Amino acid sequence: MSTSSFRFFQFAAPARFYGLAGALIPWCWAAFAALAAIGLWIGFFVAPTDATQGDAYRIIFIHVPAAWMSMLLYLVMAFWAAIGWAFNARLASIVARAIAPTGAMFTFLALWTGALWGKPTWGTWWVWDARLTSELILLFLYLGYLGLVSAIDDPRRADRAGAIVLLAGVVDVPVIYFSVQWWSTLHQGASISLTAAPSMAYTMLAGLLLMTGACWAYTVAVALARVRRLIAEREPQWELA
């Protein structure tokens, strides 16, 4: 194993990761502020008005990144929870728990902004559509995980129980993603595909990607702060940088 690899893996120890997280947090907040400011400016002032939906469509610059994050963060949580469970990796379980509140927040934001978008577009705040219903189930999975790990006093037992919930709930993510293809729904299909050109103006695409980057920077900043707090709570005897 190379020296650089060894130096990387040394941060798998929670006490060592504590200092690294503290150094990264200000940079993540700076990236979030810059990306969000530019992304919102493009989305609300530069991108053209949609020919069909008018200016109501501009909610997508918050709604779509939030929806993407809600699904991706659940998969990231499940991955780290599985690593923690399988290899008894304390830091991996801590990372999974640190991400959960932000994932729940993005899921709620996706549902709320979807309702704001749905009222002028569909004429209703909510329908029991496959995409909306499966996204609501995702919110319940986040809240169920948070409630379960908070209810168990022993952190190790809580981590193992939480990992089971997360892994069982992973099936909901592909249901959300493919729901508009599998069933007849009001929700429109994907505007961005890896195999085709985007069905939107490039200024719209730029705004979406910048806001997605802002969401990631926010997530990393907040998750790292929670990781530091959880490390300090679990292992107060460690000498933390």
KEKE-3310 file (N, C-alpha, C; in steps of 0.2 Angstrom, whole numbers, plus 5000, padded with zeros to 4 digits):
npx = (5004:5003:5011:5003:4990:4990:4990:4978:4968:4971:4962:4951:4949:4939:4944:4954:4948:4940:4947:4951:4938:4934:4943:4938:4925:4923:4927:4917:4906:4908:4909:4895:4889:4893:4889:4875:4871:4875:4868:4854:4853:4854:4844:4832:4833:4840:4838:4826:4809:4797:4788:4776:4773:4776:4782:4781:4787:4800:4802:4808:4821:4824:4816:4820:4834:4832:4824:4833:4843:4837:4835:4848:4855:4849:4853:4867:4868:4863:4873:4885:4880:4878:4892:4897:4890:4893:4907:4910:4913:4915:4916:4909:4896:4893:4894:4883:4872:4874:4870:4857:4847:4848:4845:4831:4827:4828:4820:4807:4807:4807:4794:4786:4790:4786:4772:4769:4773:4764:4751:4748:4751:4745:4733:4730:4736:4741:4741:4738:4749:4760:4774:4774:4768:4778:4789:4784:4784:4798:4801:4795:4803:4816:4812:4808:4820:4828:4820:4821:4835:4837:4829:4836:4847:4860:4873:4880:4870:4860:4865:4866:4853:4847:4854:4848:4835:4838:4843:4833:4824:4829:4824:4814:4819:4823:4810:4804:4812:4809:4796:4788:4790:4785:4772:4756:4757:4754:4766:4779:4791:4809:4820:4833:4845:4857:4860:4854:4852:4848:4831:4829:4833:4850:4854:4844:4848:4861:4858:4851:4861:4871:4863:4862:4875:4877:4868:4875:4887:4881:4876:4888:4894:4886:4884:4897:4899:4890:4895:4907:4901:4894:4905:4912:4902:4901:4914:4920:4932:4943:4957:4953:4956)
npy = (4994:5011:5026:5037:5032:5026:5037:5042:5032:5033:5043:5036:5033:5039:5050:5056:5060:5069:5082:5084:5086:5097:5106:5106:5111:5126:5128:5121:5128:5140:5137:5133:5145:5153:5145:5143:5157:5161:5151:5153:5166:5164:5155:5162:5175:5175:5163:5159:5162:5149:5142:5135:5134:5146:5158:5151:5139:5141:5136:5124:5125:5124:5113:5102:5099:5097:5085:5076:5076:5070:5057:5052:5055:5046:5034:5035:5036:5023:5015:5019:5015:5001:4998:5001:4992:4979:4979:4984:4997:5012:5025:5025:5022:5033:5043:5040:5042:5056:5061:5059:5069:5080:5073:5070:5083:5088:5079:5083:5096:5094:5088:5099:5110:5104:5103:5117:5119:5110:5116:5128:5121:5108:5111:5107:5104:5092:5075:5057:5051:5040:5044:5055:5048:5038:5046:5052:5041:5039:5050:5046:5035:5041:5048:5037:5030:5040:5041:5029:5026:5036:5032:5021:5018:5013:5016:5007:4997:5004:5009:4997:4993:5004:5002:4991:4996:5006:4998:4990:4999:5004:4999:5008:5019:5016:5014:5027:5034:5027:5028:5036:5030:5017:5018:5026:5043:5060:5067:5074:5067:5064:5078:5078:5068:5055:5049:5057:5073:5087:5092:5106:5123:5129:5138:5136:5122:5125:5133:5123:5113:5121:5124:5111:5108:5117:5112:5100:5105:5111:5100:5092:5101:5103:5089:5086:5094:5088:5076:5078:5083:5071:5062:5068:5067:5053:5048:5055:5054:5055:5063:5077:5086)
npz = (5000:4996:5002:5001:5001:5013:5022:5018:5023:5037:5041:5044:5057:5070:5079:5072:5060:5065:5066:5052:5047:5053:5047:5034:5034:5033:5020:5013:5016:5010:4997:4995:4997:4986:4975:4977:4976:4963:4956:4960:4955:4941:4939:4943:4937:4925:4916:4903:4902:4903:4890:4891:4905:4910:4922:4933:4933:4938:4951:4950:4951:4964:4968:4960:4962:4976:4976:4969:4978:4989:4986:4982:4994:5003:4997:4999:5013:5016:5011:5019:5031:5029:5028:5040:5048:5043:5044:5057:5058:5065:5062:5049:5052:5060:5050:5042:5051:5053:5041:5039:5045:5036:5024:5026:5027:5014:5007:5012:5008:4994:4992:4997:4989:4977:4979:4978:4965:4959:4961:4952:4940:4939:4945:4958:4975:4979:4974:4974:4967:4959:4959:4969:4980:4983:4985:4997:5005:5006:5014:5026:5029:5031:5043:5051:5053:5060:5071:5076:5079:5088:5099:5105:5117:5117:5107:5097:5096:5091:5079:5072:5071:5064:5052:5047:5044:5035:5024:5021:5016:5004:4992:4989:4982:4968:4964:4966:4956:4944:4943:4935:4923:4924:4928:4924:4927:4934:4935:4926:4915:4915:4913:4910:4904:4904:4892:4882:4874:4884:4887:4888:4890:4889:4899:4909:4912:4917:4928:4936:4938:4945:4957:4962:4964:4975:4984:4987:4993:5004:5011:5014:5022:5033:5037:5040:5051:5060:5061:5068:5081:5085:5086:5097:5107:5108:5111:5122:5129:5120:5113:5105:5090)
capx = (5000:5007:5011:4997:4984:4990:4988:4970:4965:4971:4957:4945:4949:4935:4948:4958:4943:4937:4951:4950:4931:4934:4946:4934:4918:4923:4927:4911:4901:4910:4906:4888:4886:4895:4885:4868:4870:4875:4862:4848:4853:4853:4837:4826:4833:4843:4834:4820:4802:4795:4783:4770:4772:4777:4787:4779:4792:4806:4802:4812:4828:4824:4813:4823:4840:4830:4822:4839:4847:4833:4836:4855:4857:4847:4858:4874:4867:4862:4880:4889:4877:4880:4899:4897:4887:4897:4914:4910:4917:4912:4915:4904:4889:4892:4892:4876:4867:4875:4867:4850:4842:4848:4841:4824:4825:4828:4814:4802:4808:4805:4787:4783:4790:4782:4765:4769:4773:4758:4745:4747:4752:4740:4727:4729:4742:4743:4738:4741:4752:4766:4780:4773:4767:4784:4793:4782:4786:4805:4801:4794:4809:4820:4810:4808:4827:4830:4816:4823:4842:4836:4826:4840:4852:4867:4875:4881:4864:4856:4868:4864:4845:4846:4856:4843:4829:4840:4844:4826:4820:4833:4820:4809:4823:4822:4803:4803:4815:4806:4788:4785:4790:4781:4765:4754:4757:4754:4773:4783:4797:4816:4822:4840:4847:4864:4860:4851:4853:4843:4826:4828:4838:4856:4854:4840:4852:4866:4855:4850:4867:4874:4860:4863:4882:4876:4865:4880:4891:4878:4875:4894:4896:4881:4885:4904:4898:4886:4900:4911:4897:4893:4912:4913:4897:4902:4920:4923:4939:4948:4960:4951:4960)
capy = (5000:5017:5031:5042:5028:5025:5043:5043:5028:5035:5047:5032:5034:5045:5055:5059:5063:5075:5087:5085:5088:5104:5110:5106:5114:5133:5128:5119:5134:5145:5134:5133:5152:5155:5141:5145:5164:5161:5147:5156:5172:5161:5152:5167:5181:5174:5158:5161:5160:5143:5143:5132:5135:5153:5159:5146:5133:5142:5132:5118:5126:5122:5107:5096:5097:5094:5079:5072:5075:5066:5050:5051:5054:5040:5028:5036:5034:5015:5013:5020:5011:4994:4997:5001:4986:4974:4979:4987:5004:5017:5032:5024:5023:5040:5047:5038:5046:5063:5063:5058:5075:5083:5070:5071:5090:5089:5076:5087:5102:5092:5088:5105:5114:5100:5105:5124:5118:5107:5120:5131:5117:5103:5113:5104:5104:5085:5069:5051:5049:5035:5048:5059:5044:5035:5051:5053:5035:5040:5054:5042:5031:5045:5049:5031:5029:5045:5040:5022:5027:5041:5028:5016:5022:5010:5018:5002:4994:5009:5009:4991:4993:5009:5000:4986:5000:5009:4993:4988:5005:5006:4998:5014:5024:5015:5015:5034:5036:5024:5028:5039:5025:5011:5019:5033:5048:5067:5070:5074:5063:5067:5083:5077:5061:5053:5046:5061:5080:5090:5095:5112:5128:5127:5142:5132:5117:5128:5134:5117:5110:5125:5123:5104:5108:5120:5107:5095:5108:5112:5093:5090:5106:5101:5082:5086:5097:5083:5070:5081:5083:5064:5059:5071:5064:5046:5046:5061:5053:5055:5070:5079:5092)
capz = (5000:4995:5008:5001:5003:5021:5025:5017:5027:5044:5043:5045:5064:5071:5082:5066:5055:5068:5064:5045:5046:5055:5042:5027:5034:5031:5013:5010:5017:5005:4990:4995:4996:4980:4970:4978:4974:4956:4953:4960:4950:4934:4939:4944:4933:4918:4912:4900:4904:4900:4885:4894:4912:4913:4927:4939:4932:4941:4957:4948:4953:4971:4968:4957:4966:4982:4974:4968:4985:4994:4984:4983:5001:5006:4995:5003:5020:5017:5009:5025:5037:5028:5029:5048:5051:5041:5046:5063:5057:5069:5058:5044:5056:5062:5044:5040:5056:5052:5034:5039:5045:5029:5019:5028:5025:5007:5005:5014:5003:4987:4993:4998:4982:4972:4980:4976:4958:4956:4961:4946:4934:4939:4948:4964:4979:4980:4971:4976:4961:4961:4961:4975:4985:4984:4989:5004:5009:5008:5020:5032:5030:5035:5050:5055:5055:5065:5077:5079:5082:5094:5104:5107:5121:5115:5100:5093:5094:5087:5072:5068:5070:5059:5046:5044:5041:5029:5019:5019:5012:4998:4987:4987:4978:4961:4963:4965:4950:4938:4944:4929:4917:4926:4929:4922:4932:4932:4935:4920:4915:4917:4908:4910:4904:4902:4885:4877:4875:4889:4884:4891:4888:4893:4905:4914:4914:4921:4935:4940:4940:4950:4963:4964:4968:4981:4989:4989:4997:5010:5014:5016:5028:5039:5039:5044:5058:5064:5063:5074:5087:5087:5088:5103:5111:5109:5113:5125:5132:5115:5113:5098:5087)
cpx = (5004:5006:5005:4991:4984:4988:4980:4967:4966:4966:4950:4944:4945:4939:4952:4954:4940:4941:4951:4943:4931:4938:4942:4928:4918:4923:4921:4905:4902:4908:4899:4886:4887:4890:4878:4867:4870:4869:4856:4847:4851:4846:4831:4827:4836:4840:4828:4814:4800:4789:4776:4768:4773:4783:4786:4784:4798:4807:4807:4819:4829:4822:4817:4829:4838:4828:4828:4842:4843:4834:4843:4857:4855:4852:4865:4873:4867:4869:4884:4886:4879:4888:4900:4895:4891:4904:4915:4914:4913:4911:4910:4897:4888:4890:4885:4871:4868:4871:4860:4845:4842:4844:4834:4822:4824:4822:4808:4802:4805:4797:4784:4784:4786:4774:4764:4769:4766:4751:4743:4747:4747:4733:4725:4736:4745:4738:4742:4744:4758:4772:4779:4772:4774:4789:4791:4784:4794:4805:4800:4799:4814:4818:4810:4815:4829:4826:4819:4830:4842:4833:4830:4846:4859:4868:4876:4875:4860:4859:4866:4857:4844:4848:4851:4837:4832:4841:4837:4823:4823:4828:4815:4813:4822:4814:4801:4806:4812:4799:4785:4785:4786:4774:4763:4753:4756:4761:4776:4789:4804:4817:4829:4841:4854:4865:4857:4853:4847:4838:4824:4834:4844:4857:4850:4845:4858:4864:4854:4856:4871:4870:4861:4870:4881:4873:4870:4885:4888:4878:4882:4896:4892:4883:4892:4903:4894:4891:4904:4907:4896:4900:4913:4908:4899:4909:4923:4930:4944:4950:4958:4954:4955)
cpy = (5006:5021:5035:5038:5027:5031:5044:5039:5029:5039:5043:5031:5040:5051:5059:5063:5069:5082:5089:5088:5096:5109:5111:5110:5121:5133:5126:5124:5139:5143:5134:5140:5154:5151:5143:5152:5164:5157:5150:5162:5169:5159:5157:5173:5180:5169:5161:5158:5154:5144:5141:5134:5142:5153:5154:5140:5134:5139:5126:5119:5125:5115:5101:5095:5094:5087:5074:5071:5070:5058:5048:5050:5048:5034:5029:5034:5026:5012:5013:5015:5004:4993:4997:4995:4980:4973:4983:4993:5009:5023:5031:5025:5030:5044:5046:5042:5053:5066:5063:5064:5079:5080:5070:5078:5091:5085:5080:5093:5100:5091:5094:5110:5110:5102:5113:5124:5115:5111:5124:5127:5112:5105:5110:5104:5097:5080:5063:5048:5045:5039:5051:5054:5040:5040:5052:5047:5036:5045:5050:5037:5035:5046:5043:5029:5034:5043:5034:5023:5032:5037:5023:5019:5019:5012:5013:4998:4998:5009:5003:4991:4998:5006:4995:4990:5003:5004:4991:4993:5006:5004:5003:5018:5022:5016:5023:5036:5033:5025:5031:5035:5019:5012:5026:5038:5055:5070:5069:5069:5067:5072:5082:5070:5060:5051:5051:5068:5082:5093:5102:5117:5127:5132:5139:5126:5119:5129:5128:5113:5114:5124:5116:5104:5112:5116:5102:5098:5109:5105:5091:5095:5104:5094:5082:5089:5092:5078:5072:5081:5076:5061:5062:5068:5057:5044:5053:5060:5054:5063:5072:5085:5097)
cpz = (5000:5001:5008:5003:5010:5024:5024:5022:5035:5046:5045:5053:5066:5074:5077:5061:5058:5066:5056:5044:5048:5050:5035:5028:5032:5023:5010:5011:5012:4998:4990:4994:4989:4975:4971:4975:4966:4953:4954:4956:4943:4934:4939:4939:4926:4914:4909:4903:4900:4896:4888:4901:4915:4918:4933:4939:4936:4948:4956:4951:4960:4971:4966:4960:4973:4981:4973:4974:4989:4992:4985:4990:5005:5004:4999:5010:5021:5015:5016:5031:5036:5030:5037:5051:5049:5044:5053:5063:5060:5065:5053:5047:5058:5056:5042:5045:5054:5046:5035:5040:5039:5024:5020:5026:5018:5004:5007:5009:4996:4987:4993:4992:4977:4973:4977:4968:4955:4956:4955:4940:4934:4941:4955:4968:4979:4976:4973:4970:4963:4963:4968:4981:4988:4987:4996:5008:5011:5014:5027:5034:5034:5042:5054:5057:5060:5071:5081:5083:5088:5100:5108:5111:5119:5108:5095:5091:5090:5080:5068:5067:5064:5052:5043:5041:5035:5023:5016:5014:5006:4992:4985:4982:4971:4960:4962:4958:4944:4938:4938:4923:4918:4926:4926:4927:4930:4931:4929:4921:4916:4911:4906:4909:4902:4895:4880:4879:4880:4885:4887:4889:4892:4899:4910:4917:4919:4928:4939:4942:4946:4957:4966:4967:4974:4986:4992:4994:5004:5014:5017:5022:5034:5041:5043:5051:5063:5066:5069:5081:5089:5089:5096:5109:5113:5112:5117:5128:5127:5115:5105:5096:5086)
residu = (MET:SER:THR:SER:SER:PHE:ARG:PHE:PHE:GLN:PHE:ALA:ALA:PRO:ALA:ARG:PHE:TYR:GLY:LEU:ALA:GLY:ALA:LEU:ILE:PRO:TRP:CYS:TRP:ALA:ALA:PHE:ALA:ALA:LEU:ALA:ALA:ILE:GLY:LEU:TRP:ILE:GLY:PHE:PHE:VAL:ALA:PRO:THR:ASP:ALA:THR:GLN:GLY:ASP:ALA:TYR:ARG:ILE:ILE:PHE:ILE:HIS:VAL:PRO:ALA:ALA:TRP:MET:SER:MET:LEU:LEU:TYR:LEU:VAL:MET:ALA:PHE:TRP:ALA:ALA:ILE:GLY:TRP:ALA:PHE:ASN:ALA:ARG:LEU:ALA:SER:ILE:VAL:ALA:ARG:ALA:ILE:ALA:PRO:THR:GLY:ALA:MET:PHE:THR:PHE:LEU:ALA:LEU:TRP:THR:GLY:ALA:LEU:TRP:GLY:LYS:PRO:THR:TRP:GLY:THR:TRP:TRP:VAL:TRP:ASP:ALA:ARG:LEU:THR:SER:GLU:LEU:ILE:LEU:LEU:PHE:LEU:TYR:LEU:GLY:TYR:LEU:GLY:LEU:VAL:SER:ALA:ILE:ASP:ASP:PRO:ARG:ARG:ALA:ASP:ARG:ALA:GLY:ALA:ILE:VAL:LEU:LEU:ALA:GLY:VAL:VAL:ASP:VAL:PRO:VAL:ILE:TYR:PHE:SER:VAL:GLN:TRP:TRP:SER:THR:LEU:HIS:GLN:GLY:ALA:SER:ILE:SER:LEU:THR:ALA:ALA:PRO:SER:MET:ALA:TYR:THR:MET:LEU:ALA:GLY:LEU:LEU:LEU:MET:THR:GLY:ALA:CYS:TRP:ALA:TYR:THR:VAL:ALA:VAL:ALA:LEU:ALA:ARG:VAL:ARG:ARG:LEU:ILE:ALA:GLU:ARG:GLU:PRO:GLN:TRP:GLU:LEU:ALA)
# end
